[in-house]
Amino acid sequence: MKVKKHWNALAAFVLSAALIAGCGGGKSEQAAGTEPSAAKGEKIKMKMSVTTSETSTWYKGAQMWADKVKEKTNGQVEIKIYANEQLSNGNQPKGIELLQNGSTDASLHSTIIYSGLDEKFSVISMPWLFTDESVADKALAGAGGEKLSELLREKGVEPLAFGENGFRQITNSKRPITSPADMAGMKIRVPNMKMYIDLYKALGADPTSMSFSEVFTALQQGTIDGQENPLPVIMSSKLYEVQKYVSLWNYSYDPLVLGVNKKLFDSLDKETQDIMREAAVEAMEYQRKINREENAQMVKELEAKGVTVTTLTPEQVKAFQDKVAPIYDQYTDTIGKDLIDAFRGAN
C-alpha cells in the first residue's frame, strides 16, 4: 500500500509524542504543519473516538468500519476504538479539537457538537426540518449533505459517512407535553447550542445548558424538570428512573459524522481512501438500521417501566411548528439561506 507523502525522522517523532500524549488525556496537540503518514509497507495504526459505550449503536457501527477497513486492506490499516470519549476525558468539544489537530485520527460525533465550531452546523438540527428518517437520509445523501461535508473539510475533518443519533424526544417529571402551553415555565436541559436555547424560549420553556453528565442528578434533585434526547440516550442513561413522561415529537434530527483527520486522509493513496469511504458508508447504513430498530423496541420498554409515552398527532405537532417558525427567520443570516434550502429541498 502506498502513501503520498513520506516524513522525515523529526516529524515522525513529533507525531508519536502527540499520539502518546493523547492516550494520557488528550492535552498535547500535534505539531502545527505536520501531516500523519507512514513509510512504505508499514502498518497504519489509527485511534478513533466514540462518545458512547461499547453497547451503543455508535460503537457497533464504528467497529464494523474498523473491521472492514482492516479486512479490505489486508491488515495494513488498524483502527482502535476508544468508547465513552476516553481520549478527551469525556469532553466532546475537546474530542473534535483532538480530531482536528491530529491527536485523534477518526471519530464519531454529533453535528450538535460541531456547532460549537460554527453555528452553520446547527442547520440540520433546526425544528421539524424533516418529516421522517427517509427524508433525513435523502437530505444527507444529496445537496445538504454535500454542503455539510464542505463545511467539515474547512474545519480539517474529512467526512466519510453519516450515521445517526436519531430524532430527539422530550421527557419531564411534570405532565405529558402535547401543546406549547404544557411547557410554560418548565426548566428543560438542552445541549450547548444557541439555536436550541432560542427555540425553547420561543416555546415558553426555561432552557438551561449543562453537561449531560450532570443531567441525571439535576433531574433527581428537581433542579431541572426535563430534558431532550433520542430514545437510546434516554434508555442507556436510565432517565426513566427520574422522568415519568416522554413525548414523541421528532422535533430535531441528530446525525453523526464519521470523520477522519483531513491531513491524514489526504496523505493516503486513493485505493486506501476508497476502501475507508466505502466501508464507512456500509457501516453507517448498518448503524442507522439497528438504531431505528432499537428505537421501536424502546417505546415498549419505557412503557413497561411505567413511563407514560405520548405520541403527538400531526395536528399537535403543527402547533409547535407554528410557534417556532420565527426561528428560521432568526437564523437565516447566521446559517445561510442556501444551506437551509439545501436541506429543506429533501422534503
C-alpha positions as CSV (number, residue, x, y, z in Angstrom):
1,M,0.0,0.0,0.0
2,K,1.4,3.4,-0.9
3,V,1.3,6.7,0.8
4,K,1.6,10.0,-1.0
5,K,3.9,11.8,1.4
6,H,7.0,10.5,3.4
7,W,8.1,12.1,6.6
8,N,11.5,12.8,7.9
9,A,12.5,11.4,11.3
10,L,11.8,14.5,13.2
11,A,8.2,14.8,12.0
12,A,7.6,11.1,12.9
13,F,9.0,11.7,16.4
14,V,6.7,14.7,16.9
15,L,3.7,12.7,15.7
16,S,4.5,9.8,18.0
17,A,4.8,12.0,21.0
18,A,1.5,13.7,20.3
19,L,-0.3,10.4,19.9
20,I,1.1,9.0,23.2
21,A,0.1,12.2,25.0
22,G,-3.4,11.9,23.5
23,C,-3.8,8.5,25.2
24,G,-2.9,10.0,28.5
25,G,-5.7,12.6,28.5
26,G,-5.6,14.4,25.1
27,K,-3.8,17.5,26.3
28,S,-0.9,17.5,23.9
29,E,-1.5,18.6,20.3
30,Q,0.1,17.5,17.0
31,A,2.8,20.0,16.0
32,A,1.5,22.7,13.6
33,G,2.1,21.9,9.9
34,T,2.9,18.2,10.3
35,E,0.9,15.6,8.4
36,P,0.5,12.0,9.5
37,S,1.8,9.3,7.2
38,A,3.6,6.0,7.1
39,A,6.7,4.6,5.4
40,K,6.1,2.3,2.5
41,G,4.9,-1.2,3.7
42,E,4.3,0.0,7.3
43,K,1.0,-0.6,9.0
44,I,-1.1,2.5,9.7
45,K,-2.5,2.4,13.2
46,M,-5.4,4.8,13.9
47,K,-7.2,5.9,17.0
48,M,-10.9,6.5,16.9
49,S,-13.0,8.3,19.5
50,V,-16.7,7.4,20.1
51,T,-18.8,9.3,22.6
52,T,-20.9,6.4,23.7
53,S,-20.4,3.0,25.3
54,E,-19.4,-0.3,23.7
55,T,-23.0,-1.5,23.8
56,S,-24.3,1.5,21.7
57,T,-25.2,1.5,18.0
58,W,-22.5,4.2,17.6
59,Y,-19.8,1.8,18.8
60,K,-21.2,-1.1,16.8
61,G,-21.1,1.0,13.6
62,A,-17.6,2.2,14.3
63,Q,-16.4,-1.4,15.0
64,M,-17.9,-2.6,11.7
65,W,-16.0,0.2,9.9
66,A,-12.7,-0.8,11.6
67,D,-13.2,-4.4,10.9
68,K,-14.0,-3.9,7.2
69,V,-11.1,-1.5,6.7
70,K,-8.7,-4.0,8.3
71,E,-10.1,-6.8,6.1
72,K,-10.0,-4.9,2.8
73,T,-6.5,-3.5,3.4
74,N,-5.2,-7.0,4.4
75,G,-4.4,-5.8,7.8
76,Q,-2.4,-2.8,6.7
77,V,-4.8,-0.3,8.4
78,E,-5.8,-1.0,12.0
79,I,-8.3,1.2,13.8
80,K,-8.5,1.1,17.6
81,I,-11.8,2.4,19.0
82,Y,-12.0,4.3,22.3
83,A,-15.5,4.4,23.8
84,N,-17.1,6.9,26.2
85,E,-15.0,9.8,24.9
86,Q,-11.9,8.4,26.7
87,L,-9.4,10.3,24.6
88,S,-10.9,13.7,25.6
89,N,-11.7,12.8,29.3
90,G,-15.4,13.0,28.5
91,N,-15.3,16.4,26.8
92,Q,-17.0,16.1,23.4
93,P,-15.9,19.5,22.1
94,K,-12.3,18.6,23.1
95,G,-12.8,15.3,21.2
96,I,-13.4,17.3,18.0
97,E,-10.4,19.5,18.7
98,L,-8.2,16.4,19.0
99,L,-9.5,15.1,15.7
100,Q,-8.8,18.5,14.0
101,N,-5.2,18.7,15.3
102,G,-4.5,15.0,14.5
103,S,-4.0,13.8,18.1
104,T,-7.0,11.5,17.3
105,D,-7.3,10.0,13.8
106,A,-11.0,9.4,13.5
107,S,-14.2,10.0,15.4
108,L,-18.0,9.6,15.5
109,H,-19.5,12.9,16.8
110,S,-22.9,14.6,16.5
111,T,-23.2,17.7,14.4
112,I,-24.6,19.4,17.6
113,I,-21.0,19.2,19.0
114,Y,-19.6,20.6,15.7
115,S,-22.0,23.6,16.1
116,G,-19.6,24.8,18.7
117,L,-17.1,25.4,15.9
118,D,-19.5,27.1,13.6
119,E,-23.2,27.8,14.0
120,K,-23.8,26.7,10.5
121,F,-23.7,23.1,11.7
122,S,-27.0,23.9,13.6
123,V,-28.8,23.7,10.2
124,I,-29.6,20.0,10.4
125,S,-30.9,20.4,14.0
126,M,-33.5,23.1,13.0
127,P,-37.0,22.3,14.3
128,W,-39.1,19.9,12.3
129,L,-36.7,20.2,9.3
130,F,-37.5,16.6,8.3
131,T,-40.8,14.7,8.4
132,D,-39.1,11.3,8.9
133,E,-35.8,9.3,8.7
134,S,-36.2,8.7,5.0
135,V,-36.2,12.4,4.3
136,A,-33.2,12.9,6.5
137,D,-31.4,10.1,4.6
138,K,-32.2,11.8,1.3
139,A,-31.0,15.2,2.5
140,L,-27.7,13.9,3.8
141,A,-27.1,11.9,0.6
142,G,-27.9,15.0,-1.5
143,A,-27.1,18.7,-1.7
144,G,-27.5,19.2,2.1
145,G,-25.0,16.5,2.9
146,E,-22.5,17.8,0.4
147,K,-22.6,21.3,1.8
148,L,-22.2,19.9,5.3
149,S,-19.2,17.9,4.0
150,E,-17.6,21.0,2.5
151,L,-18.0,22.8,5.9
152,L,-16.4,19.8,7.7
153,R,-13.4,19.8,5.3
154,E,-12.9,23.5,6.0
155,K,-12.6,22.5,9.7
156,G,-9.9,19.9,9.0
157,V,-12.2,16.9,9.0
158,E,-12.9,14.5,6.1
159,P,-16.4,13.2,6.4
160,L,-16.7,9.6,5.2
161,A,-20.3,8.9,6.0
162,F,-23.2,9.9,8.2
163,G,-24.7,7.9,11.0
164,E,-27.5,8.9,13.4
165,N,-28.2,9.6,17.0
166,G,-31.9,9.9,15.8
167,F,-34.8,12.2,16.4
168,R,-34.7,13.9,19.7
169,Q,-37.7,13.5,22.1
170,I,-38.6,15.4,25.2
171,T,-39.0,14.0,28.8
172,N,-40.1,15.6,32.0
173,S,-41.4,14.9,35.5
174,K,-44.5,17.1,35.5
175,R,-47.0,16.1,32.8
176,P,-47.4,14.8,29.2
177,I,-46.4,17.5,26.7
178,T,-48.9,17.8,23.9
179,S,-49.0,21.6,23.3
180,P,-46.7,24.6,23.8
181,A,-48.8,25.6,26.8
182,D,-47.7,22.4,28.6
183,M,-44.1,23.7,28.5
184,A,-44.8,27.1,30.1
185,G,-42.0,27.8,32.6
186,M,-40.7,24.3,32.5
187,K,-37.0,24.0,33.2
188,I,-35.6,22.0,30.3
189,R,-31.9,21.0,29.9
190,V,-30.7,21.4,26.3
191,P,-27.3,20.9,24.6
192,N,-25.0,23.8,24.4
193,M,-26.3,25.2,21.1
194,K,-27.6,28.7,20.9
195,M,-30.4,27.7,18.4
196,Y,-31.8,25.2,20.9
197,I,-31.8,27.9,23.7
198,D,-33.8,30.3,21.4
199,L,-36.1,27.5,20.3
200,Y,-37.1,26.5,23.8
201,K,-37.6,30.1,24.8
202,A,-40.0,30.5,21.9
203,L,-41.9,27.6,23.3
204,G,-42.3,29.3,26.6
205,A,-39.9,27.0,28.5
206,D,-36.9,27.9,30.6
207,P,-34.0,26.3,28.8
208,T,-30.7,25.6,30.5
209,S,-27.5,24.2,29.2
210,M,-25.4,21.8,31.3
211,S,-23.0,18.9,30.8
212,F,-25.0,15.7,30.1
213,S,-23.0,14.0,32.9
214,E,-24.9,16.3,35.4
215,V,-28.4,15.7,34.0
216,F,-29.5,12.7,35.9
217,T,-28.6,14.3,39.3
218,A,-30.2,17.6,38.3
219,L,-33.4,15.7,37.4
220,Q,-33.3,13.7,40.5
221,Q,-32.9,16.8,42.7
222,G,-35.5,18.8,40.8
223,T,-33.0,21.4,39.6
224,I,-34.5,20.9,36.2
225,D,-37.9,19.4,35.1
226,G,-36.9,17.7,31.9
227,Q,-34.5,17.2,29.1
228,E,-34.5,16.2,25.4
229,N,-32.5,13.4,23.7
230,P,-33.0,10.4,21.3
231,L,-34.6,7.4,22.9
232,P,-31.3,5.3,23.1
233,V,-29.7,8.0,25.3
234,I,-32.8,8.2,27.5
235,M,-32.7,4.4,27.9
236,S,-28.9,3.9,28.4
237,S,-28.8,6.8,30.9
238,K,-31.7,5.3,32.8
239,L,-33.5,8.6,32.7
240,Y,-36.8,6.7,33.1
241,E,-35.9,6.4,36.8
242,V,-36.3,10.2,37.2
243,Q,-38.6,11.1,34.3
244,K,-42.2,9.7,34.1
245,Y,-43.3,11.4,30.9
246,V,-41.9,11.0,27.4
247,S,-43.4,12.9,24.4
248,L,-42.5,11.6,21.0
249,W,-42.5,14.7,18.7
250,N,-39.4,14.2,16.4
251,Y,-38.6,17.8,16.7
252,S,-35.0,17.7,15.8
253,Y,-32.9,15.2,13.8
254,D,-29.4,14.4,15.2
255,P,-26.9,12.9,12.7
256,L,-23.4,11.6,13.4
257,V,-20.3,12.4,11.4
258,L,-17.8,9.5,10.8
259,G,-14.9,11.8,10.2
260,V,-11.1,11.3,9.7
261,N,-8.4,13.9,10.3
262,K,-8.2,15.5,6.8
263,K,-4.4,15.7,6.7
264,L,-4.1,12.0,7.5
265,F,-6.8,11.1,4.9
266,D,-5.2,13.3,2.2
267,S,-1.8,11.6,2.8
268,L,-3.2,8.2,1.9
269,D,-3.3,6.7,-1.6
270,K,-6.6,6.7,-3.5
271,E,-7.1,3.0,-3.1
272,T,-6.9,3.2,0.7
273,Q,-9.1,6.3,0.7
274,D,-11.8,4.5,-1.4
275,I,-11.7,1.5,1.0
276,M,-12.1,3.7,4.0
277,R,-15.0,5.6,2.5
278,E,-16.9,2.6,1.1
279,A,-16.5,0.7,4.4
280,A,-17.8,3.8,6.3
281,V,-20.9,4.1,4.1
282,E,-21.7,0.4,4.7
283,A,-21.0,0.7,8.4
284,M,-23.2,3.8,8.9
285,E,-26.0,2.2,6.9
286,Y,-25.9,-0.7,9.4
287,Q,-25.7,1.7,12.3
288,R,-28.8,3.7,11.2
289,K,-30.7,0.4,10.7
290,I,-30.0,-1.0,14.1
291,N,-30.6,2.4,15.7
292,R,-34.1,2.6,14.2
293,E,-34.8,-1.0,15.2
294,E,-33.8,-0.2,18.8
295,N,-35.9,3.0,18.9
296,A,-39.1,1.0,18.1
297,Q,-38.3,-1.5,20.8
298,M,-37.5,1.2,23.4
299,V,-41.0,2.6,23.3
300,K,-42.3,-0.7,24.6
301,E,-39.5,-0.9,27.2
302,L,-40.3,2.6,28.5
303,E,-44.0,1.8,28.9
304,A,-43.1,-1.5,30.7
305,K,-41.1,0.6,33.2
306,G,-44.2,2.7,34.0
307,V,-43.3,5.7,31.8
308,T,-46.2,7.5,30.1
309,V,-45.3,7.7,26.4
310,T,-47.3,10.1,24.3
311,T,-47.0,10.2,20.5
312,L,-48.1,13.6,19.2
313,T,-50.5,13.8,16.3
314,P,-49.7,15.8,13.2
315,E,-52.2,18.5,14.4
316,Q,-50.4,18.7,17.8
317,V,-47.0,18.9,16.1
318,K,-48.2,21.7,13.9
319,A,-49.0,23.9,17.0
320,F,-45.3,23.6,18.0
321,Q,-44.1,24.2,14.4
322,D,-46.2,27.4,14.2
323,K,-44.8,28.6,17.5
324,V,-41.1,28.2,16.5
325,A,-41.4,29.3,12.8
326,P,-39.7,32.6,13.6
327,I,-36.5,30.6,14.4
328,Y,-35.9,30.0,10.7
329,D,-36.0,33.8,10.0
330,Q,-33.8,34.4,13.0
331,Y,-31.1,32.1,11.9
332,T,-31.2,32.6,8.1
333,D,-28.4,35.2,8.2
334,T,-26.3,33.1,10.6
335,I,-26.6,29.7,8.8
336,G,-27.3,30.9,5.3
337,K,-30.4,30.6,3.2
338,D,-28.7,28.4,0.7
339,L,-27.7,25.9,3.3
340,I,-31.1,25.8,4.9
341,D,-32.8,25.5,1.5
342,A,-30.4,22.6,0.6
343,F,-31.9,20.6,3.5
344,R,-35.4,21.7,3.1
345,G,-35.4,20.6,-0.5
346,A,-35.3,17.0,0.5
347,N,-38.9,17.1,1.8
